[in-house]
């Protein structure tokens, strides 16, 4: 048990201490950590099932702007561990995880508050010219804080918690256990509703209904619906693109500007000559190689190691810039001075679209090192100006589209007992995230500060977002049909006739209760009802309806 406690503690630490994103990124998701906690504790199947059930609740919880609405890292690791310790049904994992996620908000506040101290230490070290101090300040102190705040509680819970966890579950009356399973069957409606609120557009919401009824009527599994939805999304994307191109060709007729000479002949206006003030980057004395760019991109994956309330990603990004600054400037004093401009508040989506900003900054930094008219204020002005657009696009595409689609597929496969579900989710999600991030990082460096504007202007992002939203809505519709697992056991005897309410509803349309619950929670989310209150309401309504015999679980 000691080894299990150490391994789970390590998972808890790196779920918050993001020292290298390709390793730690999916540690924030219960679908991934559930399997790993299960492996550490010798019960990978229960761990996977618990993690998948927990993940369904948090499909639509998007962390943006440095604010987390619920601590999914703590929910996944601690909720799964307690489920395994107690030997409880994986459907009860949600009832364990939700309280942990709320406690985890307080743990996160401690973590990010304490990390603010290292930023000031980094300021003073740079003033002394001690560049290497930035390296260890970015990693070691934040590791120690995560060790204390996350690692020690996880270690103690696994090492000493089995006895009280089993006693806790055994002490729960059977009727209450059944009621909590009903709560677990209702809870995915919240995650699905939050996704619908994020993905849903009035013109696209019908695809949610299509996905739902493809599942309940045709009994298609979620992978089949995902393939079907992907094909529909692709056809619509291609149709929109073709129509837009035809419209542009018909409405925008470009004329060549001509001038008449004295004989009435027309002469083409000569192309504008390249200004002699434009410098060819090939003539730069100080230049970054492709290898330097790759190394900088790899260092960028640690930009949230010491994430803190005061300046968020600043210390991590200063750490990222050490390598290129050293290549561009020979004087150690100048290196420290140039790094100081990165120790300002900075926060954007870090791994998919955000890297384009760092590529732009590198191109400007390279120009500055070669005596071009680029000031520190210019560099930070561009970085600050691009934070919002990059975050808006990155969070929408990464957390709002790629993640829920892949997590829905992975969770469904996991709940069917297929280990491939969490593996495919983790691999495909990170492959999409970091391949796009790497491409945009290099694109930003090559194109400079105009690159983001070019991407925003051409309208391609809106078309891609709509296409993925169609796919996502169909997958989420299937999730609502299969993962909101409640029914009504109400039966009435009228004379010699027995009326089974669930059978009556099924004759109208199968799945009406899960659909109605999902739409109701969706409406509440759209009305800005606090998700925490919705969780409390689901607990209260689920327990009450179970005791009253109004709702039961689909076996």
N, C-alpha and C positions, 0 to 999 in steps of 0.2 A: 504493500500500500504506500510505502514511502516513495518508491519510484513513481507510482501513479500520481502522487501528490506533487512531486517535483515537476513532472511533465505537464500536468494541468496548470500548475503555477506559471511555467514558462509560456504556455499558450495564452494565459491571461495577461502576462506582461507584454508580449509582442502584439496582442490584439489592440493595445493602445500605444505602445512605443513603436512608432512606424519608422524603424531604422533603415529599411530598404523596401520600397513599396511593392516590387514584384513578389516579395516574400510575405509581406504583412497586409497587403491590400484586402485580400479576401478573408483575413482573420477578423474583419469587422462583421462578417456575415455568419449567422448561426448554421446555415447549410454546410459551410466549410468546416467551421470549428466543431460542429456536432460530431462529425465522423472522427476528427482528430482527438477530441476528448474521449470518445468511445474507444478508440485504439489505445489511448493512454491508460484507460481504466479497464481494459480487457473485455469490453462489450461494444464493438463497433456498430453492430446492427441497431441496438437500442439507442446508441449515440446518434446514428444517422437519422433514425425515425424521430427522435426528440428534436434534433436540430432542424429537420424539415418542417415539423409542426410549428416550431417557434418562428422559423423564417416566414411562414405564411402570414403571420401577424404583422411583420415588418416589411412587406413587399413595397409599400408606398411611403415608408419613412425616409425622406430625403434630407441628408445633411447639407446645408448650404449656408454660406456666409459665416462659417466658423461656429454655427449654432447647431447642436444636435437635439432633436425633439425627444429622443429616447436612446438610452445607451444599449445598442444592439450587441456590442462586444460583450458586455457583462451578461446580458440576457442569454446569449448563445453559450458561453463558456460555463457560467455558474448554473444556469437553468438546466443544461444538459447534464452537468456533473451531479446535481442534486437528484435528477431523475434516475440516473444510474445507481447512485448511492442507495436510494430508497427502493429500487426495483419496481417503480411505479409504471403504469401504462404510459406510453409515449404521448397519448392524448392529454395527459395531465402536465406535460412539460410546459405548456403555455402558462398554466396557473402558477408554476414555480418561476418561470422566466420573467413575467411582467413585473412582479415586485422587485426582482433583482435589477431590471432595467431602470426603474425609477430611483433605486438607491445608487445605481451607476451614474446617474446625472450628477449627484453630489460628488462621487469619486472623480468624475471628469473635471468638475470645477476645481477640486483640489489640485489635480494634475496640471491643468493649464495655468492656474494661479501661481503655483510654486515655480513652474518653468519660466515665468516672467523674470525671475531673479537672474537667470543665466544670461539674459539679453544684456543687462547692465554690466555684468562681468565681461562680456564680449566687447562691449563699447570701450571699456577701460583697457583691455588687452590690445585692441587695435590702435588706440592712442599711443600705446607703448611700442607699437610696431611688431607685436607678437602675433603673427598670423597663424601659426600652428595651434595656438590656444583655441582658435575657432573650431578646429576639428574635434577636440575632445569635449568642448563645451556643447557642441551640437549633439553628442551621443551619450557621454557618460552620466551627466547629472540627470537627464531625462530618464535614462534607464533605471537609475536608483530610485527616482520618484515612482515610476511605474512598478518597480519591484515592491516598494512599500505599500502603495495604494492598491495594486491589483494582485501582485504575486503572493504576498503573505496571506491575505484573506483566502485566496483560492487554495493554497497549500494547506492551511489549517482546516478548511472545510472538507477537503478530500481525506486528509489524514485522520481527523477526529469526528467527521460528520456522519459516518455510516450508521452508527447506533441510533442517534437522534433522528436521522432522516427516515429510517425504517419505522421507528416508533411514531414519528409524525404521521406517516402514511397509514400505519395500522390504527392510529387513534381516530382517523377520519371515519365517521359513520358511512355505511354503504350507500345510503341515500344521498349523502353529501358528495361522495365520490362520483356517483352517477350524475349529480347536478354539475359538478366541476367538469365532467366530460362533455356535458351539454355546452358549458361555457367555452370549452376548447373547440367544439364544433361550430360555435358562433363566431369566435374571435377572428378567423381568417377574413370574415366580411369586412373588418376594419382595414386590414392591409390592402384588400382588393379595392375598397371604396376610395382609399387615399390615392391609389394608382389611377383609378378612373377619374378622380378630380384633377389629376396631373395630366393624364393622356387625353382625356375626353374633350372633344369639340363637338358642337351641335351637329355639324355636318358629317361627323365620323362615328357618332355613338351607336349607330345601327350595327356596326361591326361587332360591338360587344354582345348585342342580342343574337347576332348570327352565330358567334362562337359558342354562346350559351346553349342554344337550341341544336346546334350540330352535335354537341356533347350529349344532351338529354334524349334527343330523338334518334340520331344515327349511331349513338354509342361510340363515336370516334374518340380515340385517346388524344391526349394533349399534343403529342408529337405530330400526329396526322393533321390536326387542326393548325398547328404551327406551320407545317409545310404548305397546307392549303392557303393559309393567311399570307404567307410569304409570296406565293405565286400571285395572289390577288394584288398585294401591295406593289409588286414589281410591275404588273400590267398597268396599274393606275399611275405609277411613277413615270413609266415610259410614255403613256398617253399624254400626261400633263406636260412632260418635257417636249414632246413632238408638237403639241398644240401651241405651246409658248414660242417655240422656234418659228413655227409657221406664222404666228401673229407678228412677231418681230420682223420677219422678212417682208411681210405685206405692208406693214405700217411705217417701217423705217427705211426709206430709200436714201441712200448715201450718195451725194453728188460730189464729184471732184471739183474743187475750186479752181477756176481758170481766169486768166486775164487776157484781154484783147490787146494785140499790138497795133501798130499804126496801120497795117494792111488789113486789119479786121480778122486776122488769124488768132486762134486761141492757143495759149501756151500754158502748160501745167505749171502750177506754183511749185517751186523747188521745195523739197523737204527741208524742215528746219535742221540746220547744222548742229552737230553736237557742240555744246559750249566747251571752250577750252578749260573752263574752271572745273569741269567734272573730272574726277580723278579715277583712273583705272585701278581697280583693286589689285590687279596683278603686280602693280608697281609698289605695293605696300612693303615696307621693310620688316614690319612685325605682322605676321600672319598666322592664323590658326589653321592647323592641318585637320584633315578629316578625323584622324585619330584623336586630336584634341577635342573636337566636337563630340565624338562618341563618349569620351571620358567625362566631359561636362554633363552630357545627358544622363550618364549613369550616376554621377554625383547628385543630379537633380532629384533622383528617386529618394533622397533622404531629406527632402525639403520640409517634411513635417515631423522630423525626429524630435525636435524640441518645441513642438506646437504650443503656443502660449497666448493668453488673452491680450497681452499688451501689443505685440507686433506680429502675432500669428506665424507666418512662414519666413520672417525676415532672417533669423539666424540660420535656418537651413539653406536659404538661397545665397547667403554670404558664403557659407561653406561650399556651395556649388561653384561659386565664382573664383575660388582660390586658384584652381588649376589654370584657367584661361588668363587670369590676371598675371600670374607668374610667367606665363609664356609671352605676354605682351609687354611687360615692364621688367627691366633688369634690376632696378633700384628697389631694395626691400622697403625703404621708407615710402617710396611712391606706391608700391603695391598695397601697403596698409592704408594709405590715403584713398586709393581708388576703391578699396573694399568697403570703406566706411559708408559710401553712398547707398549700399545695399542693406544697411542696418536700419532701414525705415519700415514702417508698417507696410505689409504686403499680404494680400490674400486673394487667391483665385482658384478655379478648379485646377488641381495640380498635375494630372497625369495624361489627360486625353487632349484637351484643347489648350490648356494653360501653357504647355511647353513652347507654343509658338511665340509667346511673349519673351521667353528667355533666349530664343533664337534671334529675335529682333534686337534684344539688348546686346547680345554678343556681336552682331554686325556693327552696331553703333560703338561698342567698346573698342572693336578693332579699328574703326575709323578714328576714334579719339587717340588711340595709341600711335597712330600714324599722322598726328598733327592736323587732323581735319577739325573743322569748326563744330565740334560736338562737346557740349558741357555736361557735367554731372546732372544739372537740372534738366537738360534735354532727355537724357537717358531715363531718369526717374519720371519725367513727365509722360513719356511714351508708355512706360511700364504701368503707371497709375491709370492712365487713360484707357488702357486695354484690359485692366483687371475685370471690370464689369462685363463687357461683351464676351470675353473668354469664359468667365464663370457661368454666364447665362447659357451659352451654347454647350459648354462642357457638362454642366450639371443636368441639363435637359437630355442630352444625348446619352451620357454615361449612366447617371443614376436614374433618369426617368424613362429611358428606353432600353438600352442594352441590358442593364442589370435586371429589371423586372421580367423581361422576356426570358432571359437565360435562367434566372432564379426560379421562375414558374415552371419551366421545363425540368430543371434539375430537381426541384422539390417534389414534383409529381412522380418522377422516376424513383426518387428516394423513398417516397411513401409506399411505392409498390415493391420495395425491398431491393432495388437495383442500385448497387454502389456506383455505377457509372454516372448516375445523376449528379452528385456533388463534384465528381471528377470533371465531367464535361462542363459544368457550370464554371468551375474555377479556371480551367484551362482556356475555354473559349472567351470568357469575360476578360481575363487578363491579356490574352492574345489580341483581342480587339482594342482594348484600352491602350496598351503600350506600343502596338504597331502604329496606330493612328498618332499617338503622342510623339513617337520618334520621327515619323514623317513630317509632322507639323513643326517640330523643333528645327529640323533641317530646312524646311521650307521658310520658316521665319528668318533664319540666318541668311539664306540665299536671297530672299526678296526684300528684306529690310522692313521698315515700319509700314509700308503700303500693303503688306501681305494680308493682314487681317481685314483691312478695308476691302480688298479684292474678294475675299471669301464672303463677306457680308453682302456685297453689292450684287452678286450674280443670282441670288435667290435660290441657289442649289440647296442650302441648308433647310429651307422651309419645305421643299419638295421631299427631301430625304426624311425629315422629321415626320411629315404626314404619312409617308410610306411605312415607316417603322411604327407609327402610332396605330395604323390599321392592323398590322401584325400583332402588336401588343394588346390591342383591344380584343381581338379574337381569342388570343391565348388567355387573357384575363377572364373573358366570358366563360371559357371552358373551366378555368379554376373555380369560378363562382358556382358552377354546376356540380363540380366534383369534390370541392374541399370545404364548402360550407355544409357540414354533414349533420344537419338536423332535420327531423320530420315531426309530425304530430301523431301521438298514439291515441287521440281522442276517438272514442267509439260510443255511439248511442243506440240503445235498443228502443225502438218504437213499435209497440205491438209485437208482431213476429218478425219484424224487419230490423236488421242490424245495419247501421250506417257507420261506415269507416271513413272519417273525414279525409285521411290521406289518400284513399282510393278515389274519393270524389274529386279531390284536387288533381290527381293524376289523370283523370279522364278529361279535365279541362286542358291541362298542360303539365307534363312532368316538371318537377323542380320549382314549382311556384313559390314554395316557402323559402328556399335559399335565394331565389331571385328577389323576392320581396324584401327579405332582410338586407341583402346587399344594397338594393336601391335605397332603402330607408337610411342606412348608414351613410351611403354616398350623399344623400340629400343633407344629412347632418354635417358632414365634412364640408360640403359646398357652402353651408351657412356659417362656417367658421367656428363650429362647436369644437372646443378644445379636445384633442384626441384622448387625453387622460380622463376626461369626464365620460367620453364614449366608452372607454375601457371599464370604468366603474359601472356605467349603465349596463354594459353587456354582462358583467359579473352578476349584478343584481337581478336583471331580467332573466338571465339563464338559470340561475338558482331557483328563482321564484317559479318560473314556468316548468322546471323539472319537478319540483315538489307538488305543483298543482296538476301535473300530468298533461300539460299543454304541449310540451316539447320533449323529444327524446333524441337519441343518437341513431344515425343510420349505421348499421353494423356491416 
